[in-house]
Amino acid sequence: MPRKRGRLDIITDMLATLQNSGGEIKPTHLMYKSNLSHGQMNLYLEDMVGKELVKKIKKKNYDYIIMTDKGFEFFEKLKQMREFEKTFGL
C-alpha cells in the first residue's frame, strides 16, 4: 500500500508543477495538477509565499503564482536530495 505524501512531497509536487508550467500558473491549475484540495493548497501556498519560494501576482485580471529564483534554487536542491536518496536506496 503506497504511503501518504508528506509535507516535503507536496511542496516538491507543487514546485515541479510550477517549473513544468514555465514558472507561473493560475492557482486553480496548480491545485488540480498537484492533486490538492483548495484548503490544502492555500495552506502550503501561504507557507511558500512566506518563505519567498513563490509569489502571487495579478496579470490581465487573473491571479497567478510565480516561482521565485529562491524557489528554483530550492527545487533544484530538493531534486539533488531525492537523487541522493535513490542512490543509497533510502
C-alpha distances in whole Angstrom, upper triangle without the diagonal:
4,6,9,12,15,19,20,17,18,22,21,20,23,25,24,25,28,29,28,31,33,33,34,32,33,30,29,28,26,24,23,22,20,18,20,22,26,26,23,25,28,27,25,28,31,29,30,33,34,33,35,32,33,36,36,39,41,42,44,43,40,37,36,33,35,33,36,37,35,32,32,33,30,27,29,28,25,24,26,24,21,23,24,20,20,23,22,19,18
4,7,9,12,16,16,13,15,18,17,16,20,22,20,21,25,25,25,27,30,29,30,29,29,27,26,25,23,21,20,19,17,16,17,19,23,23,20,22,25,24,22,25,28,26,26,30,31,30,31,28,29,32,33,36,38,39,41,40,36,34,32,30,31,29,32,33,31,28,28,29,26,24,25,25,21,21,23,21,18,20,21,18,17,21,20,17,16
4,6,9,12,13,11,13,16,16,15,18,20,20,21,24,25,25,27,29,28,29,28,28,26,25,24,22,20,20,19,16,15,16,18,22,21,18,20,23,21,19,23,25,23,24,27,28,27,29,26,27,30,31,34,36,38,40,39,36,33,31,28,29,28,30,31,29,26,27,27,24,22,24,23,19,20,22,19,16,19,20,17,17,20,20,17,15
4,6,10,11,9,10,13,14,13,16,18,18,19,21,23,23,25,27,26,27,25,25,23,22,22,19,17,17,17,14,12,13,15,18,17,14,16,19,17,16,19,22,20,21,24,25,24,26,24,24,27,28,31,33,35,37,36,32,30,28,25,27,25,28,29,27,24,25,26,22,21,23,22,18,19,22,19,17,20,21,18,18,22,22,19,17
4,7,8,6,6,10,10,10,12,14,15,16,18,20,20,22,24,23,23,22,23,20,20,19,16,15,16,15,11,11,11,14,16,16,12,14,17,15,13,16,19,17,17,21,22,21,23,20,21,24,25,28,30,32,34,33,30,27,25,22,23,22,24,25,23,20,21,22,19,17,19,19,15,16,19,16,14,18,19,16,17,21,21,18,16
4,6,5,6,9,10,11,12,14,15,17,19,20,21,23,25,23,24,23,23,21,21,21,18,16,18,17,13,13,12,15,17,16,12,14,16,14,12,15,17,15,15,19,19,18,21,18,20,22,24,27,30,32,35,34,30,27,25,22,23,21,23,24,22,19,20,21,17,16,19,17,14,16,18,15,14,17,18,16,17,21,20,18,15
4,5,5,6,9,10,11,12,14,15,17,18,20,21,23,21,21,21,21,19,20,20,16,15,17,16,13,13,12,14,16,14,11,11,13,11,9,12,14,11,12,15,16,15,17,15,16,19,21,24,27,29,32,31,28,24,22,19,20,18,20,21,19,16,18,18,15,14,17,16,13,15,18,15,14,18,19,17,19,22,22,21,18
4,5,5,6,9,10,10,12,14,15,16,18,20,21,19,20,20,21,19,20,20,16,16,18,16,13,14,14,17,18,17,13,13,15,13,10,13,15,12,11,15,16,14,16,13,15,19,21,24,27,29,32,31,28,25,22,19,19,17,18,19,16,13,15,15,11,11,14,12,9,11,14,11,11,15,15,14,16,19,19,18,15
4,6,5,6,9,10,10,12,14,15,16,18,20,19,20,19,21,18,19,18,15,14,16,14,10,12,12,15,17,17,13,13,16,14,11,14,16,14,13,17,18,17,18,15,17,20,22,25,27,29,32,31,28,25,22,19,19,17,19,20,18,15,16,16,13,11,14,13,10,11,14,12,10,14,15,13,15,18,19,17,15
4,5,5,6,9,10,11,12,14,15,17,19,17,17,16,17,15,16,15,12,11,13,11,7,9,9,12,13,13,10,9,12,11,8,11,14,12,11,15,16,15,17,14,14,17,19,22,24,26,29,28,24,21,19,16,17,15,18,19,18,14,16,17,14,12,15,15,12,13,17,15,14,17,19,17,18,22,22,21,19
4,5,5,6,8,10,11,12,14,15,17,14,15,15,16,14,16,15,11,12,14,12,9,12,11,14,15,14,11,10,12,11,7,9,12,10,8,12,13,12,13,10,11,14,16,19,22,24,27,26,23,20,17,14,14,12,14,16,14,10,12,14,10,9,13,13,10,12,15,14,13,17,18,17,19,22,23,22,19
4,5,5,6,9,10,10,12,14,15,14,15,15,17,16,17,16,12,13,15,12,9,12,13,16,17,18,14,13,15,15,11,12,15,13,11,14,16,14,15,11,13,16,18,21,24,25,28,28,24,21,18,15,15,12,14,15,14,10,11,12,9,7,10,11,7,8,12,11,10,13,15,15,16,19,20,19,17
4,6,5,6,9,10,10,12,14,13,14,13,15,14,15,13,10,10,11,9,6,9,10,14,15,16,13,11,14,14,11,12,16,15,13,16,18,17,17,13,14,17,18,21,23,24,26,26,23,20,17,14,15,13,16,17,16,13,13,15,13,10,13,14,11,11,15,14,13,15,18,17,17,21,22,21,19
4,5,5,6,9,10,11,13,11,11,10,12,11,12,11,7,8,10,8,6,9,9,13,13,14,11,9,12,12,9,9,13,12,10,12,15,14,14,11,10,13,14,17,19,20,23,23,19,16,14,11,11,10,13,15,14,11,12,14,12,10,13,15,12,13,17,17,15,18,21,20,21,24,25,24,22
4,5,5,6,9,10,11,9,10,11,13,12,15,13,9,12,13,11,9,13,13,16,17,17,15,12,14,15,11,10,14,13,10,12,15,13,12,9,9,12,14,17,19,20,23,23,20,17,14,11,10,8,10,12,11,8,8,11,9,7,10,12,10,11,14,15,14,16,19,19,20,22,24,24,22
4,5,5,6,8,10,9,11,11,14,14,15,13,10,12,13,10,9,12,14,17,18,20,17,14,17,18,14,14,17,16,13,16,19,17,16,12,12,15,17,19,21,22,24,25,22,19,16,13,12,10,13,14,14,10,10,12,11,8,10,12,10,10,13,14,13,15,18,18,18,21,23,22,21
4,6,5,6,9,8,9,8,11,11,12,9,7,10,10,7,7,10,12,15,16,18,16,13,15,17,14,13,17,17,14,16,19,18,17,13,12,15,15,17,19,19,22,22,18,16,13,11,11,10,14,15,16,12,12,15,14,11,13,16,14,13,17,18,16,18,21,21,21,24,26,25,24
4,5,5,7,5,6,6,10,10,12,10,7,11,12,9,9,13,14,17,17,18,16,13,15,17,14,12,15,16,12,13,17,16,14,11,9,12,12,14,16,16,19,20,16,14,11,8,8,7,10,12,13,10,9,13,13,10,13,16,14,14,18,19,18,20,23,23,23,26,28,28,26
4,5,5,5,8,9,13,14,16,13,11,14,15,12,12,16,17,20,20,22,20,17,19,20,16,15,18,18,14,16,19,17,15,12,11,14,15,16,19,18,21,22,19,17,13,11,9,8,10,11,13,9,8,11,12,9,10,14,13,12,15,17,17,18,21,22,22,24,26,26,25
4,6,7,9,10,13,14,15,12,11,14,14,10,12,15,17,20,21,23,21,18,20,22,18,17,21,21,17,19,22,21,19,15,14,17,17,18,20,19,22,23,20,18,15,13,12,11,14,15,16,13,11,15,15,12,13,16,15,14,17,19,18,19,22,23,22,24,27,27,26
4,6,6,6,10,12,13,10,9,13,13,10,12,15,17,19,19,22,20,17,19,21,18,16,20,20,17,18,21,21,19,15,13,15,15,16,17,16,18,19,16,15,11,11,10,10,13,15,17,14,13,16,17,14,16,19,18,17,20,22,21,22,25,26,26,28,31,30,29
4,6,8,12,14,16,13,12,16,17,14,15,19,20,23,22,24,23,19,21,23,20,18,21,21,18,18,21,20,18,15,13,14,15,15,17,15,18,20,17,16,12,11,9,9,12,13,15,13,11,15,16,14,15,18,18,17,20,22,22,23,26,27,27,28,31,31,31
4,7,11,12,15,13,11,15,16,14,14,18,19,21,20,22,20,17,18,20,17,14,17,18,14,14,18,17,14,11,9,11,12,12,15,14,17,19,16,14,10,8,6,5,8,10,12,9,9,12,13,12,13,17,16,16,19,21,21,22,25,26,26,28,31,31,30
4,7,9,12,10,9,13,14,13,14,17,17,19,18,20,19,15,16,18,16,13,16,17,14,14,17,17,14,12,9,10,9,10,11,11,14,15,12,10,6,5,4,6,10,12,14,12,12,16,16,14,17,20,19,19,22,24,23,25,28,29,29,31,34,33,32
4,6,8,7,6,10,11,10,12,15,15,16,15,18,17,13,14,17,15,12,15,17,15,14,18,18,16,14,11,11,10,10,11,11,13,14,10,9,5,5,7,9,13,15,17,14,14,18,18,16,19,22,20,21,24,25,24,26,29,29,29,32,34,34,32
4,6,5,6,9,10,11,12,14,14,15,13,16,16,12,13,16,15,12,15,17,15,15,18,19,18,16,12,12,9,10,10,10,12,11,8,6,4,6,9,12,15,18,20,17,18,21,21,19,22,25,23,24,27,28,27,29,32,32,32,35,37,36,34
4,5,5,6,9,10,10,12,11,11,9,12,12,8,9,12,12,9,12,15,13,13,16,18,16,15,12,11,9,11,11,13,14,13,10,7,6,6,10,12,15,19,19,16,18,21,20,19,22,24,22,23,27,27,26,29,31,31,31,34,36,35,33
4,5,5,6,9,10,11,10,10,8,12,12,9,11,14,14,12,15,17,16,16,20,21,20,18,15,15,13,14,14,15,16,15,11,9,9,10,13,15,19,22,23,19,21,24,23,21,24,26,24,25,28,29,27,30,32,32,32,35,37,35,34
4,5,5,6,8,10,10,12,11,14,14,11,13,16,15,13,16,18,17,17,21,21,20,18,15,15,14,15,15,15,17,16,12,11,10,10,13,14,18,21,22,18,19,22,21,19,22,24,22,22,26,27,25,27,30,30,29,33,35,33,32
4,6,5,6,8,8,10,10,13,11,8,11,13,11,10,14,15,13,14,18,18,17,15,12,13,12,14,15,16,18,18,14,12,10,8,11,12,15,18,19,15,16,19,18,16,19,21,19,19,23,23,22,24,27,26,27,30,32,30,29
4,6,5,6,5,7,7,10,9,6,9,12,11,10,13,15,14,15,18,19,19,17,14,15,14,16,17,19,20,19,15,13,12,11,14,15,18,21,21,18,19,22,20,18,21,23,20,21,25,25,23,26,28,27,27,31,32,31,29
4,5,5,6,8,9,12,11,10,13,15,14,14,17,19,18,19,22,23,22,20,18,19,17,19,20,20,22,21,17,15,14,14,16,17,21,24,24,20,21,24,22,20,23,25,22,22,26,26,23,26,29,28,27,31,32,31,29
4,5,8,11,12,15,13,11,14,16,14,14,18,19,17,19,22,22,21,18,16,18,18,19,20,21,22,22,18,16,15,13,15,15,19,22,22,18,18,21,20,17,20,22,19,19,22,23,20,23,26,25,24,28,30,28,27
4,6,9,11,13,10,9,12,13,11,12,15,16,14,17,19,19,19,16,15,17,17,20,21,22,24,23,20,17,15,13,15,15,18,20,20,16,17,20,18,15,18,19,17,17,20,20,18,21,23,22,22,26,27,25,24
4,7,10,12,10,9,13,14,13,14,17,18,17,19,22,22,22,19,18,20,20,22,23,24,26,25,21,19,18,16,18,18,22,24,24,20,21,23,21,18,21,23,19,20,23,23,20,23,26,24,24,27,29,26,25
4,6,8,6,6,9,11,10,11,14,15,15,17,19,20,21,18,17,19,18,21,22,23,25,24,20,18,17,15,18,18,21,24,23,19,21,23,21,19,22,23,20,21,24,23,22,25,27,25,26,29,30,28,26
4,5,5,6,9,10,11,12,14,16,16,18,20,21,22,20,19,20,18,21,22,24,25,23,20,18,17,16,20,20,23,26,25,22,24,26,24,22,26,26,23,24,28,27,25,28,30,29,29,33,33,31,29
4,6,5,6,9,10,10,12,14,15,16,18,20,20,19,17,17,16,18,19,21,22,20,17,15,15,14,18,19,22,25,24,21,24,26,24,22,26,27,24,26,29,28,27,30,32,31,31,35,36,34,32
4,5,5,6,9,10,11,13,14,15,17,19,20,19,17,18,17,19,20,23,25,23,19,17,17,16,19,20,23,26,24,21,24,26,24,23,27,27,24,26,29,28,27,30,32,30,32,35,35,34,31
4,5,5,6,8,10,11,12,14,16,17,18,17,16,17,17,20,21,24,26,24,21,18,17,15,18,18,21,24,22,19,22,24,21,20,23,24,21,23,26,24,23,27,28,27,28,31,32,30,27
4,5,5,6,8,10,10,12,14,15,16,14,13,14,13,16,18,20,23,21,17,14,14,12,15,15,18,21,20,16,19,21,19,18,21,22,19,21,24,24,23,26,28,26,27,31,32,30,28
4,6,5,6,8,10,10,12,14,15,14,12,13,12,15,17,19,22,20,17,13,13,11,15,15,18,21,20,17,20,22,20,19,23,24,21,23,27,26,25,28,30,29,30,34,34,33,30
4,5,5,6,9,10,11,13,14,14,13,14,14,17,20,22,25,23,20,17,16,14,16,17,18,21,19,17,20,22,19,19,22,22,20,23,25,24,24,27,28,27,29,32,32,31,28
4,6,5,6,9,10,11,12,11,11,12,13,17,19,22,25,23,20,17,15,12,14,14,15,18,16,13,16,18,15,15,19,19,16,19,22,20,20,24,25,24,26,29,29,28,25
4,5,5,6,8,10,10,9,8,9,9,13,16,18,21,20,17,13,12,9,11,11,13,16,15,12,15,17,15,15,19,19,17,20,23,22,22,25,27,26,28,30,31,31,28
4,5,5,6,9,10,10,9,9,10,13,16,19,22,21,18,14,14,11,13,13,14,17,15,14,17,19,16,17,21,21,19,22,25,24,24,28,29,28,30,33,33,33,30
4,6,5,6,9,9,9,11,12,16,19,22,25,24,21,17,16,13,14,13,14,16,14,12,16,17,14,15,19,18,17,20,22,21,22,25,26,25,27,30,30,30,27
4,5,5,6,5,6,8,10,14,17,20,23,23,20,16,14,11,11,10,10,13,11,9,12,13,11,12,15,16,14,17,20,19,20,23,24,24,26,28,29,29,26
4,5,5,6,5,5,8,11,15,17,21,20,18,14,12,9,10,9,10,13,11,10,13,15,13,14,18,18,18,20,22,22,23,26,27,27,29,32,33,33,30
4,5,8,8,9,11,14,18,21,24,23,21,17,16,13,13,13,12,14,12,12,15,16,14,16,19,19,18,22,23,23,24,27,28,28,30,32,33,33,30
4,6,8,10,13,16,20,22,26,25,23,19,17,14,13,12,10,12,9,9,13,13,11,13,16,15,15,18,20,19,21,24,24,25,27,29,30,30,27
4,5,7,10,13,17,19,23,23,21,17,15,12,10,9,7,9,7,7,11,11,10,13,15,16,16,19,20,20,22,24,25,26,28,30,31,32,29
4,7,11,14,17,19,23,23,20,17,14,10,9,6,6,8,5,4,8,9,8,9,12,13,13,15,17,17,19,21,22,23,25,27,28,29,26
4,7,10,13,15,19,19,16,13,10,7,5,4,5,9,8,6,9,12,11,11,14,16,15,17,20,20,21,23,25,26,27,29,31,31,29
4,7,10,13,16,16,14,10,8,6,5,7,7,11,11,10,12,15,14,15,18,19,19,21,24,24,25,27,29,29,31,33,35,35,33
4,7,10,13,13,10,7,6,5,6,9,10,14,14,13,15,18,18,18,21,23,22,24,27,27,27,30,32,32,33,36,37,37,35
4,6,10,10,8,6,5,6,7,11,12,15,16,15,17,20,20,20,23,25,25,26,29,30,30,32,34,35,36,38,40,40,38
4,7,6,5,5,6,9,10,14,15,19,20,19,21,24,24,24,26,29,28,29,32,33,33,35,38,38,39,41,43,43,41
4,5,5,6,7,10,11,15,16,19,21,20,21,24,25,24,27,29,29,30,33,34,34,36,38,39,40,42,44,44,42
4,6,8,10,13,14,18,20,23,25,24,24,28,29,28,30,33,32,33,36,37,37,39,41,42,42,45,47,47,45
4,7,10,13,15,19,21,24,26,24,26,29,29,28,31,34,33,34,37,38,37,40,42,42,43,46,48,47,45
4,6,10,13,16,18,22,23,22,23,26,26,25,28,31,30,30,34,35,34,36,39,39,39,42,44,43,42
4,7,10,13,16,19,20,18,20,23,23,22,25,28,27,28,31,32,31,34,36,36,37,39,41,41,39
4,6,10,12,16,17,15,16,20,20,19,22,24,23,24,27,28,28,30,33,33,33,36,38,37,36
4,7,10,13,14,12,13,17,16,15,18,21,20,21,24,25,24,27,29,29,30,33,35,34,32
4,6,10,11,9,10,14,14,14,16,19,18,19,22,23,23,25,28,28,29,32,34,33,32
4,7,8,6,7,10,10,10,12,15,15,16,18,20,20,22,24,25,26,28,30,30,29
4,5,5,6,9,10,10,12,14,15,17,19,20,21,23,24,26,27,29,31,31,30
4,5,5,6,9,10,11,13,14,15,17,19,20,21,23,25,26,27,29,30,29
4,5,5,6,9,10,11,12,14,15,17,18,20,21,23,25,26,27,28,27
4,5,5,6,9,10,10,12,14,15,16,18,20,21,23,24,26,27,25
4,5,5,6,9,10,11,13,14,15,17,19,20,21,23,25,26,24
4,5,5,6,9,10,11,12,14,16,17,19,20,21,23,24,23
4,5,5,6,9,10,11,12,14,15,17,19,20,21,22,21
4,5,5,6,9,10,11,12,14,15,17,18,20,21,19
4,5,5,6,9,10,11,12,14,15,17,19,20,19
4,5,5,6,9,10,10,12,14,15,17,18,17
4,5,5,6,9,10,11,12,14,16,16,15
4,5,5,6,9,10,11,12,15,15,14
4,5,5,6,9,10,10,13,14,14
4,5,5,6,9,10,11,12,11
4,5,5,6,9,10,10,9
4,5,5,6,9,10,10
4,5,5,7,9,9
4,5,5,6,5
4,5,5,6
4,6,8
4,6
4
